[in-house]
Amino acid sequence: MPRKKKSYEAPKASWLTTYGDMVTLLLTFFVLLFSMSTISPGKFQQIVVGLRSPLTGLPPSVLTGGKSLAEEPLITSKRGVYEELMRIAEEYKGKITIQEKDEGTVIIMQDMAFFEPASAKLTVEAKELLGRIGAIVIEHTMNVINVYGYADDRPVPAGSIYVSNWHLSSARAASVIQFFTDELKRRRSIERLADVRAGRFDPDYFYDPQRFYPIGMGDWPIKKEIEALQKEIEIERNLVLERFKAGEISASQYTASLNELERRYESRLNQLRNVYRRIDILIKRERAK
């Protein structure tokens, strides 16, 4: 009779049970550690940027902390941020403009009483606007932010603590940054207290003073425009004088024309002075260190 073949029995894998229990316990342990940890929003966004670049082949957006070499818009890369800024700009009817430049995105705020006369003290209205703009820009970028202060052509009053308009404009830029890093930071920490406790918002990271640079523009920008205005008015005065000498207009008409030119000059000078009640905020294409 043929020999009966022995049936093959698979080896018992009892070790798999122990291994599975160990993996489950390790997973539970790491989930417990993660639940007790605090996530830095800034570091998390840096990880996202680092993963996005090789996966998509696109340069990192400045609004998420990357340093872009392409001429990519900083604000428009996040539609929600851009739309909120434009909604604020519409409320102020042309007094706020957003421009894209090689060095970054510039938010220009002008023709508003940001400071008390010949002072670097912010007004209540200025703090309200800067609070709205600052919360959007600062908390949605991780980039260097330059703040530009201005002064008009009028000299500082006698006895002022500021030696010149250069000093005044620099102090105004510094006042804006101090408002951001002190008062606005405290306010936003309270408003977003739940996010702070949950680790979704780190005020110390976004409102780090090392991100901000105050730059005083002095009075040379407005003086440059005033000089161009004076040349324009002077040319028109000479034309009126030539017409008077040629007998084309009478003496009374000549005087009236000169008075009209003087009124036009004063009106446009006041308009320029209002325009240079101004603050610029530049979000640079450079990540804060």
Sequence and secondary structure as in RCSB ss.txt:
>XXXX:A:sequence
MPRKKKSYEAPKASWLTTYGDMVTLLLTFFVLLFSMSTISPGKFQQIVVGLRSPLTGLPPSVLTGGKSLAEEPLI
TSKRGVYEELMRIAEEYKGKITIQEKDEGTVIIMQDMAFFEPASAKLTVEAKELLGRIGAIVIEHTMNVINVYGY
ADDRPVPAGSIYVSNWHLSSARAASVIQFFTDELKRRRSIERLADVRAGRFDPDYFYDPQRFYPIGMGDWPIKKE
IEALQKEIEIERNLVLERFKAGEISASQYTASLNELERRYESRLNQLRNVYRRIDILIKRERAK
>XXXX:A:secstr
             THHHHHHHHHHHHHHHHHHHHHHS   HHHHHHHHHHHHHHHH     GGGT    S   SS
TTSHHHHHHHHHHHHHTTTSEEEEEETTEEEEEE SS  B TTS  B HHHHHHHHHHHHHHHHT  EEEEEEE 
  SS   TT S SSHHHHHHHHHHHHHHIIIIIIHHHHHHHTHHHHHHTS  HHHHT GGGEEEEE TTHHHHHH
HHHHHHHHHHHHHHHHHHHHTTSS HHHHHHHHHHHHHHHHHHHHHHHHHTS EEEEEEEEE  
